[in-house]
Amino acid sequence: MLPVVSIVGRPNVGKSTIFNRLIGSRKAIVDDQYGVTRDRHYGESFWNGHDFTVIDTGGYLPDESGVMVSGVREQVHIAIDESDLILFVVDVEAGITSLDNAVANLLRQQDKPVLLVANKSDNEERKLNATEFYALGFEELFPVSAISGTGTGNLLDRITELLPEPEEASHPNVPKLAIIGRPNVGKSSFVNALLEDERCIVTDIPGTTRDSLNSKLLYNDQEYILIDTAGLRKKKNVKENVEFYSTVRTDRALRECDVAVLMIDAMQGFEQQDKRILQDAVKYNKGIVLVLNKWDLVPDKETNLFKEFEEYVYDRIPAMRWIPIVSVSALNRKRIHRVIDVATAIIKERQKEISTSEFNDFLQAVMKERPLPMKRGRALKIKYATQVKANPPVFKFFMNMPEELPPNYRRFLEKKIREEYKFTGVPITMTFRQK
């Protein structure tokens, strides 16, 4: 698990610009209007050999009312709670305000390192003016200009000095299954059904996901660790932002797991947020199984209804038809063990290795079936390919003009690889290099 840095402060001090500077992209929308950043944004940064996660938050307003303002305020509290280090951003141009004092009061209560970041220190005069912010009570001050990048190198140096080392897996050889999904789809019921089953031996173990207890499951003589993102029910202070907190926990669980068990409510159907979770799981190269919970509530279950539901889901994720789908009833404990069986099969698929000679024989047959296209008057040619990594699988293709290979041929190659070698429930990474 990567350490986490959160960026907090009152509205319109440049938090999102600093976020974009730290992660090296324009992921967060930047605007002078208050309230542009209403949700948190996640990103990853790398500096001095250290990887860490960065969270951008909305502007903190301690006393104003309104659903939007209170929602942002709650998200700031959640981001602080999830963090290992906090960047408190202030505006040199505006000087200390009452809102800065309010944020400082909040942060002084935290038992976490806080770095004071005086943004908009664009010249020597403003750098000198930044010293007034020592009055907020924090020892370390970093004058920066997020727009030009001035001072951000010193800030990053200090961040990497203070951050803890990434947490090592406490049980490196035990498969980890993350139970993820939107709130109220039955994650908690599913986990409880597994843990209460007499066929499963369960012990609580400290989890790397903050303030939750992951569970060790012994099933068919195989140990598993269940990462229960339904643990948000333990958070008493989460009110308006159950959805937001669920997203925070899902992201952390996805990074930690081997297989993501995405639960959806069969009565609600497959929604855009479910698709985003699957895309994140693919981005992190995790095994995936999709679980239709509350199948017992589906009326008039005909013989082909499950197949129809499968097609309904696959129509929304046509590039992910390799993801297996299982229907369960967590409440009645129907087919709950089928999920573990499928996850086990996916873990084996992730570990599958194909010899270079076999894979190249297969590749020659594929290219004979559908020859590579011509580009700029020259025929594209793949000289050879090899699987360079398993768990998860990565294939490297060596060819002339790899930048000219069209996306539809890449999709064709993946389709043929899956027809031949399956890799059910497993994302495949293919890289193309100049030979």
C-alpha positions in Angstrom: 0.0 0.0 0.0 1.3 3.4 -1.0 1.5 6.2 1.6 -1.0 9.0 1.2 -0.6 12.8 1.0 -3.7 15.0 1.2 -3.9 18.6 0.1 -6.2 20.8 2.2 -7.0 24.5 2.6 -9.7 27.1 2.2 -11.2 27.7 -1.2 -9.2 29.2 -4.1 -5.7 29.0 -2.8 -4.4 26.8 -5.6 -4.8 23.3 -4.2 -5.8 21.7 -7.5 -2.8 23.4 -9.3 -0.5 22.0 -6.7 -2.1 18.6 -7.1 -1.6 18.7 -10.9 2.0 19.8 -10.3 2.7 16.9 -7.9 1.3 14.2 -10.1 2.6 15.7 -13.4 -0.7 16.1 -15.2 -3.8 18.2 -15.5 -6.2 15.7 -13.9 -7.9 18.2 -11.6 -10.0 21.0 -13.1 -8.4 24.4 -12.2 -10.6 27.5 -12.1 -10.7 30.8 -10.1 -14.3 30.2 -9.1 -14.9 28.7 -5.7 -16.3 25.2 -5.6 -14.8 23.7 -8.7 -13.3 20.8 -6.7 -16.3 19.3 -5.0 -15.0 15.7 -4.8 -11.5 14.4 -4.0 -9.2 13.6 -6.9 -6.7 10.8 -6.6 -3.3 10.7 -8.3 0.1 9.1 -7.9 3.4 10.8 -7.7 7.0 9.6 -7.9 10.0 11.4 -6.4 13.4 10.4 -5.2 12.6 6.7 -5.7 9.3 7.0 -3.7 5.8 6.4 -5.0 2.9 7.9 -3.1 -0.8 8.7 -3.5 -2.0 12.4 -3.6 -5.6 13.4 -2.7 -6.9 16.8 -3.8 -9.8 18.1 -1.8 -12.4 20.9 -2.1 -12.1 24.2 -0.2 -12.8 23.9 3.5 -15.5 26.2 4.9 -16.0 25.4 8.6 -19.2 27.3 9.4 -21.2 27.7 6.2 -24.4 25.6 5.8 -25.8 23.9 2.7 -25.6 20.3 1.4 -22.7 21.1 -1.0 -20.6 22.9 1.6 -21.1 20.3 4.3 -20.4 17.6 1.8 -17.1 19.1 0.8 -16.3 19.6 4.5 -16.9 16.0 5.3 -14.7 14.9 2.4 -11.9 17.0 3.7 -12.2 15.2 7.1 -12.2 11.8 5.3 -9.1 12.7 3.2 -7.3 13.9 6.4 -8.2 10.7 8.1 -6.9 8.5 5.2 -3.6 10.5 5.0 0.0 9.9 6.3 1.0 13.5 5.6 -1.0 16.7 5.1 -0.2 19.7 2.9 -1.9 22.9 4.2 -2.0 25.3 1.3 -2.3 29.1 1.9 -2.2 32.1 -0.5 0.7 34.5 0.0 -1.1 37.1 -2.1 -4.1 37.2 0.2 -2.3 36.8 3.5 -3.7 35.0 6.6 -7.5 34.9 6.7 -10.0 33.8 9.3 -10.6 30.7 7.1 -6.9 29.9 7.2 -7.1 30.0 11.0 -10.0 27.7 11.0 -8.2 25.1 8.9 -5.1 25.5 11.1 -7.2 24.8 14.2 -8.5 21.6 12.5 -5.0 20.4 11.5 -3.4 21.1 14.9 -5.7 18.4 16.3 -4.2 15.8 13.9 -1.4 13.5 15.0 0.1 13.7 11.6 2.9 15.7 10.0 1.7 19.0 8.4 3.7 21.0 5.9 2.6 24.6 5.3 2.6 25.4 1.6 2.6 29.1 0.8 1.4 29.2 -2.8 1.7 32.0 -5.3 5.2 32.9 -4.0 6.1 34.0 -7.5 9.0 36.4 -6.6 11.4 37.2 -3.8 9.1 39.8 -2.2 6.3 37.3 -1.9 8.7 34.6 -0.5 9.6 37.1 2.2 6.0 37.8 2.9 5.3 34.1 3.3 7.0 34.1 6.6 3.9 35.7 8.2 2.2 32.3 7.9 4.5 30.9 10.7 1.9 32.6 12.9 -0.5 29.7 12.1 1.6 27.5 14.4 3.4 25.1 12.0 7.1 24.6 12.0 7.8 23.9 8.3 6.9 26.4 5.6 7.5 26.0 1.9 7.0 29.0 -0.4 6.0 27.7 -3.8 4.5 28.8 -7.1 2.3 25.9 -8.3 2.0 27.5 -11.7 5.7 27.9 -12.5 6.9 25.0 -10.3 9.2 27.2 -8.2 9.9 25.6 -4.8 8.0 22.3 -5.5 11.3 20.3 -5.7 12.1 21.3 -2.1 8.6 20.4 -1.1 8.7 17.0 -2.7 12.1 16.3 -1.1 10.6 16.9 2.3 7.5 14.9 1.6 9.5 11.8 0.7 11.6 12.3 3.8 8.6 12.3 6.1 6.5 9.6 4.4 6.5 6.0 5.9 7.7 3.2 3.7 5.0 1.4 1.7 3.3 -1.3 3.7 4.4 -4.8 2.8 1.9 -7.5 2.5 1.5 -9.2 5.9 0.6 -12.5 4.1 2.4 -12.3 0.8 1.5 -15.7 -0.5 -2.2 -15.7 0.6 -4.6 -14.6 -2.2 -6.5 -11.4 -1.3 -10.0 -10.9 -2.5 -11.5 -7.3 -2.3 -15.2 -7.2 -2.0 -16.1 -3.9 -3.7 -19.1 -2.1 -5.2 -21.5 0.7 -4.7 -23.1 1.2 -1.2 -26.0 -1.0 -0.3 -25.5 -3.7 -2.9 -25.0 -6.4 -0.3 -21.2 -6.4 0.3 -21.6 -6.7 4.0 -24.2 -9.4 3.7 -22.0 -11.4 1.4 -18.9 -11.2 3.6 -21.0 -12.1 6.7 -22.5 -15.1 4.9 -19.1 -16.4 4.1 -17.7 -15.7 7.6 -20.7 -17.3 9.4 -20.7 -20.5 7.2 -19.8 -23.6 9.1 -17.6 -24.7 6.2 -15.3 -21.7 6.6 -12.8 -21.1 9.4 -12.4 -17.4 10.0 -10.1 -15.2 12.1 -9.8 -11.4 12.2 -6.4 -10.1 11.2 -5.1 -6.5 11.1 -5.6 -5.1 7.6 -3.5 -2.6 5.7 -6.7 -0.8 4.8 -7.0 1.8 7.6 -9.4 1.2 10.5 -10.8 -2.1 9.2 -10.2 -5.7 10.1 -9.6 -7.9 7.1 -10.7 -11.5 7.5 -8.7 -14.7 7.0 -10.9 -17.4 5.3 -10.0 -21.1 5.1 -12.0 -22.8 2.4 -11.2 -26.1 0.8 -7.9 -26.2 2.6 -6.9 -22.8 1.0 -6.4 -19.6 2.9 -7.8 -16.3 1.6 -7.8 -12.8 2.9 -11.1 -10.9 2.4 -10.7 -7.2 2.2 -14.1 -5.9 3.2 -14.8 -2.4 1.8 -18.1 -2.6 3.6 -16.1 -1.5 6.6 -17.3 2.0 6.0 -20.2 1.1 8.3 -17.7 1.5 11.1 -17.3 5.2 10.3 -19.7 7.0 12.5 -19.0 10.4 11.0 -19.8 9.5 7.4 -23.2 11.0 6.6 -23.7 12.7 3.2 -20.5 11.1 1.8 -21.1 7.4 2.0 -20.5 7.2 -1.8 -17.3 9.3 -1.5 -16.0 7.2 1.4 -16.8 4.1 -0.5 -14.7 5.4 -3.5 -11.8 6.1 -1.2 -11.9 2.6 0.3 -12.4 0.9 -3.1 -9.3 2.5 -4.5 -7.2 1.4 -1.6 -8.6 -2.1 -1.7 -8.1 -2.5 -5.5 -4.4 -1.6 -5.1 -4.0 -4.3 -2.4 -6.0 -7.2 -3.8 -5.3 -10.0 -6.2 -8.9 -10.4 -7.3 -11.6 -7.7 -7.2 -15.1 -9.1 -6.5 -17.4 -6.5 -7.8 -20.9 -6.8 -6.4 -23.9 -5.2 -8.1 -27.6 -5.3 -7.1 -29.5 -7.5 -9.6 -32.6 -5.3 -9.0 -30.7 -2.1 -9.7 -28.8 -3.2 -12.7 -25.3 -2.3 -14.0 -24.5 1.4 -13.6 -21.8 3.8 -14.8 -20.1 3.7 -11.5 -19.8 -0.1 -11.7 -18.1 0.4 -15.1 -15.6 2.9 -13.6 -14.7 0.4 -10.8 -14.1 -2.3 -13.5 -11.9 0.2 -15.5 -9.9 0.9 -12.3 -9.4 -2.8 -11.7 -8.2 -3.3 -15.2 -5.8 -0.3 -14.8 -4.3 -2.0 -11.7 -4.2 -5.3 -13.6 -6.3 -7.2 -11.0 -8.3 -10.3 -11.5 -12.0 -9.6 -11.7 -15.3 -11.4 -11.0 -18.7 -9.7 -11.3 -21.3 -10.9 -8.8 -25.0 -10.3 -9.2 -26.3 -10.2 -5.7 -30.0 -10.4 -4.6 -30.7 -12.8 -7.4 -33.5 -14.3 -5.2 -35.5 -11.1 -5.6 -35.5 -11.2 -9.4 -39.1 -12.1 -10.3 -40.1 -14.8 -12.8 -36.7 -16.3 -13.2 -36.9 -18.1 -16.6 -34.4 -20.6 -17.9 -32.6 -18.0 -20.0 -32.9 -15.0 -17.7 -29.4 -15.2 -16.3 -28.0 -15.4 -19.9 -30.0 -12.3 -20.8 -28.7 -10.5 -17.8 -25.1 -11.5 -18.8 -25.7 -10.0 -22.3 -27.2 -6.9 -20.8 -24.0 -6.3 -18.8 -21.6 -7.3 -21.6 -23.4 -4.9 -24.0 -22.3 -2.1 -21.6 -18.7 -3.4 -21.4 -18.0 -5.0 -24.8 -14.3 -4.9 -24.3 -14.5 -6.8 -21.0 -16.5 -9.9 -22.0 -13.7 -11.9 -20.5 -15.0 -11.0 -17.0 -17.0 -14.0 -15.5 -20.4 -13.2 -13.9 -21.9 -15.2 -11.0 -25.4 -14.8 -9.5 -25.8 -15.2 -5.7 -28.1 -14.5 -2.9 -26.0 -13.4 0.1 -29.1 -13.3 2.3 -30.0 -16.9 1.6 -26.3 -18.0 1.2 -27.0 -19.4 -2.3 -24.0 -19.9 -4.5 -21.7 -17.8 -2.3 -19.0 -20.4 -2.5 -19.2 -20.3 -6.2 -17.6 -16.8 -6.0 -14.6 -18.2 -4.1 -14.3 -21.0 -6.6 -14.3 -18.6 -9.6 -11.8 -16.3 -7.8 -9.5 -19.3 -7.3 -9.7 -20.1 -11.0 -8.9 -16.5 -11.8 -5.8 -16.6 -9.6 -4.5 -19.6 -11.5 -5.2 -17.8 -14.8 -3.2 -14.9 -13.6 -0.2 -17.2 -13.0 -0.4 -18.9 -16.4 2.8 -19.0 -18.4 3.2 -19.7 -22.1 6.5 -20.8 -23.6 8.0 -18.5 -26.2 8.1 -21.2 -28.8 4.5 -22.2 -28.4 3.4 -18.5 -28.3 5.3 -17.7 -31.6 3.8 -20.8 -33.3 0.4 -19.5 -32.3 1.2 -16.0 -33.4 2.3 -17.2 -36.9 -1.1 -18.9 -37.3 -2.9 -15.8 -36.2 -1.0 -13.5 -38.7 -1.7 -16.0 -41.4 -5.4 -15.9 -40.7 -5.3 -12.1 -40.7 -2.2 -10.5 -42.2 -0.9 -7.3 -40.7 -1.9 -4.1 -42.7 0.3 -1.9 -44.9 1.4 1.5 -43.5 3.1 4.2 -45.6 3.8 1.7 -48.4 5.5 -0.9 -46.0 4.1 -4.1 -44.6 3.9 -4.2 -40.8 5.7 -7.3 -39.5 5.8 -8.8 -36.0 9.2 -10.6 -35.8 8.5 -12.5 -32.6 6.8 -12.2 -29.2 7.2 -13.5 -25.7 5.4 -13.5 -22.4 7.7 -11.4 -20.2 5.7 -11.6 -17.0 3.0 -13.7 -15.3 0.7 -12.7 -12.4 -0.5 -10.6 -14.1 0.3 -11.6 -17.7 2.4 -9.3 -19.9 3.3 -10.0 -23.5 5.9 -8.1 -25.5 5.8 -8.0 -29.3 8.9 -7.0 -31.4 8.1 -5.5 -34.7 8.9 -2.8 -37.3 7.0 0.5 -36.9 5.1 -0.4 -33.7 3.6 3.0 -33.5 1.8 2.3 -36.8 0.0 -0.8 -35.5 -3.8 0.1 -35.6 -5.9 -0.3 -32.4 -8.3 -2.8 -34.1 -5.4 -5.2 -34.8 -4.3 -5.0 -31.2 -7.9 -5.9 -30.2 -7.8 -8.7 -32.7 -4.6 -10.1 -31.2 -6.1 -10.0 -27.6 -9.3 -11.7 -28.8 -7.2 -14.5 -30.4 -5.0 -14.9 -27.3 -8.2 -15.2 -25.2 -9.7 -17.7 -27.6 -6.6 -19.9 -27.4 -5.4 -19.4 -23.8 -8.5 -18.0 -22.0 -7.1 -15.8 -19.2 -10.6 -15.7 -17.9 -11.1 -12.8 -15.5 -7.6 -11.5 -16.1 -6.5 -8.3 -17.9 -3.8 -8.8 -20.5 -1.1 -6.3 -21.1 0.5 -6.1 -24.5 3.5 -3.9 -25.4 4.9 -3.4 -28.8 8.6 -2.6 -29.3 10.8 -1.7 -32.3 12.9 -4.6 -33.5 
